[in-house]
Each structure stands twice: as structure tokens, then as C-alpha cells.
Amino acid sequence: MKKTMYEKIWEAHLVRASADEVPILYIDTHLVHEVTSPQAFEGLRLNNRKVRRPDLTFATMDHNVPTTDRSLPITDLIAAKQMETLAQNCAEFDIPLYDIDSPEQGIVHVIGPELGITQPGTTIVCGDSHTSTHGALGALAFGIGTSEIEHVLATQCLLQQKSETFEIRIDGTLPYGVTAKDIILSIIGHIGIDGGNGAVVEYTGSAIRALSIEERMTVCNMSIEAGARAGMIAPDDATYEYIAGRRFAPKGEDFDAAVERWKELPTDDGATYDRTLQLDAADIAPQVTWGTNPGMVTDVTSRVPDPADMATTDEKRATEHALEYMDLQPGTPITDIPVDRVFIGSCTNSRISDLRAAAEVANGRKVAENVSAMVVPGSQAVKRQAEAEGLDEIFRAAGFEWREAGCSMCLGMNPDTLMPGQRCASTSNRNFEGRQGKGGRTHLVSPQMAAATAVTGHFVDIRKFQ
Amino acid sequence: MEAFKEHVGLVVPLDRINVDTDQIIPKQFLKRIERTGFGEFLFNDWRYLENGDPNPEFVLNHPRYSGVSILIAGVNFGCGSSREHAPWALQQYGFKAILAPSFADIFRNNCYKNGILPIALPADVITSLSQAAHDTEGYQLMIDLEAQSVICSDGTAHTFEIGDFEKYCLLNGLDEIGWTLQYEADIAAYENR
């Protein structure tokens, strides 16, 4: 029988699957961070259970960490307590931890691939919805809740129902100035933020194939913003090249053998998906969100929509709410919207290629007056690499702040937040109300667009940016 | 986990679609290391004004909805972040069930683990139940999980779908980890193959 990649990985990980029971799925890699895990470890202790496979579990601190000078004490005592709790739990249960002082510390979805932990054909979970990122290397990776974290810690398994399969095929060549971020925002705009509910998305087509591994991560990362359980892209030579030599990657003959196995993963010719969508890369323009969820998105050349044009009462009301929150008038050209802040970072767009793209735009220019802009590398390794290339100097010279690695203002759990009423061009993944700070207004864009917006003080079409 | 069999409760309509978990429990409350203490922060940014006073416009602050245990909302309830703090906050506020045309996947899973029943019903049914909750002070519904039915006071019943396993877990308040561990031999065999 012809199978999709998802079905192959699913079947290879079934510990138990009898017709009248919920399947038990084996988890190869469990990533852990400080915010969603403390209650799971506490649950283990209360029930006198141990971690079944600490060797398959990796922890880091990312959500809460300050991005300012790491030699200073952490001023948020509750956040510090949460980090300390993770350190204690990792010590107690013998789990490797890349803590705030580790040279490998970073956003969990940046360091997984970076360290070679993320590998094709594996099952990966983490108590974070952006775990879908790891699907870029041909893994089945998805976010789970704290009860499920406890379940995986105790059993290395999950009780899981099989998802539907959804092929999103993008052929053609991306126009100049259009990025992986614009691909995924455009997809979410097409199918809506619940368009992927119940499904695992596989991205296919020549435009996807042409993306670098880091760009594929950006696409898979935001699968959850369309409601999908996971997003994945079949591994190819670019994938194997990316993995080779990384710390946890197989070495020598083992690597060659792994590549042979990985080559069996791609969806068979003639296999069918439950749903399909086709888009042409040539039709995609730089995207900017205007509302309070990632599906409220439009082309940079477009205007803020009018609630009166919405198809249903619910959508009309949601658009009215969104425009009121965002303080925007229907019909305003997107490029007329000024910003107060610019954030370049997050598990969506904080890898070295993202920083290079933003630095290219910032190089020799200045951040506009009245705009405050910051760059937060996804990991300490990304930060080191950027500094080796002099990107930090480019950003600093242009007036951007250059920070330590972490989730930072993507969700503003640490001190990096918007003030009420501030408007931000952000390379992150969610523009929900209050996401970056209570009363803050978020517009999602690509790193290039964010850098150009920082320079001009309002949104610009990167294709015309001089 | 507390078992869920039958429930009769007061209903509150939340006329919003795509309610994300950042709204259900904003991030500033995710720093706790305990599983408790989230109920008072449910819908914090909608529920309270800048000065900390209750926002009189927010539906949960209307006196007629004091003591609610059933929430009716629009499509795709619980989208976004995987934070289980969202169902914890709902449950600790007093909610036992949520009715909506659809739910986000991770949120729905998280509800089942905490004894909250997410019930998906057709959009027109949700609209009429929501309207009834608006129109009738003290509007209650009965939920019978065994029969997979939402029953109105006039006897009208709306059946809903739920997976056999999820239903079994809720009816029995099952410890899922204990359930999986009974197959430890299968897990070990998988690891050794």
C-alpha cells in the first residue's frame, strides 16, 4: 500500500494498536522547558514514578530568561524560581539541561536541530505548540500539554489518535523579497487559523524543496497557527547535509546507514492525502498581519479590511474587535501604519539566516527616530556565529539592541514586553491580544520586512525598498 | 482526575470566535510551579480593567452569571499556545464543560486530562443555545456523558461525539499514565526491537 510520510513514521512508532483501544505511540525525543514542566515533575513525585528515558529527554531554559546581561542576577523572582525548579528537576531525574549559563542555551526549537537532536523519521514532543518546527527535517513533531509531558516522562509514550493528512503543495519560484515567513502567513491567510485542525500537514512542491533547512523550519513552525497537529517536509540531500557533523547526529558508518533509512521516509508516489491545497509561489507577496490572530493577514500592498465586507456575523464582529484592539481604520494602506517597536527573534525567525537577512537590510542604515528595535538570537550558538560574522556590529551601528538568546518578546514572559498601546513589527508567530504585553499591538512580518520597517518607521514593501 | 458523569449547570455565552489560550490565561500567570491558583486569572485581560477592577462589560462579571459552570463559545475555541494552564484556569473558575462548534486540538486534549468536557455541536445549535442563554436569566443545561447528550430544560436533546477512550477516561476519572504502564512489557519490547 502507498503511504504518506506521516503514516510511515506513525506506524513505525506504534507500541500497541488494537482495534478497540487508543494507540500507544513511542516518543523518540522529549524536549522540556521551564514553563510547562514543573507540574509534570511534581506529578511524578506525587505518584512515586521515575523518568523512563532521561537519555531521550533534553531540557533548556528559554521562555522566562532575561535577554540582558547574563552576569546580573534575575530580577523577576518568580521566573527565577521556575528556572531553579527546572534545574532541580533535571538534577533529580538525571535529565541533561542546557541552562541559562550553558553555551548551548537557546530556544528549544532552535537548539534541537542545531545540536542534531532533531532527526528525520523520529517522533518529537515538547510542552510547546511550536514543536511543529522540527518537522522541517522530516520528523513527526508536535506540542503537548503538561499532563502529556508527565505521561511521556513516565512512559516515553503517548496515547494518540491518528490525524488526518493534509498536503499543501507550493510549486513555482518565490518572487524577490518573498520569504518562508510569507509562504506560511499566506497559507494561514488562505485556510484560516483552524484550517489545519485535526490534520498533520506535509508541505510539498518545488518552492518548498528550494527552501533551506532553516527556512523550512519557519514554515513548519507556524503550522500550529493554522491549527495543524504538526507540519512536516520530507528529508532530502539538504537535510542530510544540515545534520551531518552535529553533536547528536550519527557518525561515520552509522550516519550513512541512517541516511539510507531516511531515504525511505518520503511519501510514496501515488499515496493519497485526506486533504490537499495547491498554491503558486509566484502569487505570494510579502505579508503583514493587521488583526489579532495570524489568519488576519494581507499583502503589504493591500489595505486594512472593512468589517462590513466580512462574510458572516461572527467574522464581522471578530474583525471589529480586532480593529478596535489594533486601533486601525478600515481602508488604511498597510504601508501607512507606523510602528513604535521592532522585534527580530523567536523560534520562527531567529536563526542565523534570519539575522543575516535582517542585517543586510539594516547595513549602513539607521533605525527611525521614535522606533526602538531589538534583535534576539535564537540560541547562544546563533549569537556566537552572528558575532563572528560581524552582524552584531551592523545591528548596533544601525541602532538595534543586540541581546542574549531566548523567547523574549515573542510572548513577553521575561522583561521584554510592549507597553500598552505600542505597535510592533515582529518576526514572531502570534499577534494575539496582549501576546507581547498587555495592550500591545503586534504585526507579524518576515525578518527583512521587520528590519526595513525599523528603518522607515512604518511598514514598507521590501521589494521596493532602496 | 475527577470523574465526569452528569452535570447540570448555569450557562454563560461568550460571543467570540477563535478564543486563544493567551486570552484564557495570559502569559504573566504562567510562572507558577503549582497546578492551582489559576481560576482568579481566567480571561484576566478581558475580565479586569487597567486599575484592577472587574470590567463591567465582560460577560463573566455580569451578576446573573455568578456560579456558571458551562461555557458556550464560537468556533476554534482554545487555539494557539499548548499551555495546560488554560483548562486549569477554566476548571478552577468552576467550568465543567465547554460547548462550541469546534475546538483546537491541543486544548481539547488538555481538557480531557482535567475532567473538563469539550462538546462540539453544530454551529446552528450553538447559536440557538447561546441565544437562549442570553435571553433567559438562570438558563441551565444538563449534560449526560454516558448518553453523549446535552439536554435543554424543555427536554430537547442534542447528541455529541466523543472518542470511546476519552469517554471511558472521563466517566472513570482514569489515571492515563497508570493505563499506559500496564503495557510496560510492550514498551520494553518496542525499545528492544
Interface residues (C-beta under 8 A of the other chain):
Chain A: V15 R16 D20 E21 V22 I24 Y26 V35 T36 P38 Q39 E42 N47 R49 R52 H63 N64 D76 I78 A79 K81 Q82 T85 G127 D128 S129 G143 I144 G145 T146 S147 E148 E150 H151 A154 T155 Q156 C157 L159 Q161 I193 D194 N197 G198 I224 E225 G227 R229 N293 G295 D314 E315 R317 A318 H321 L411 G412 M413 P420 R430 F432 E433 G434 R435 K438
Chain B: D15 R16 I17 N18 D20 D22 Q23 P26 K27 Q28 L30 K31 R32 I33 E34 R35 D45 E50 G74 V75 N76 C79 G80 S81 S82 R83 E84 P87 S102 A104 D105 I106 N109 N110 K113 N114 G163 D164 F165 D175 E176 I177 W179 T180 L181 Y183 E184 D186 I187 Y190 E191
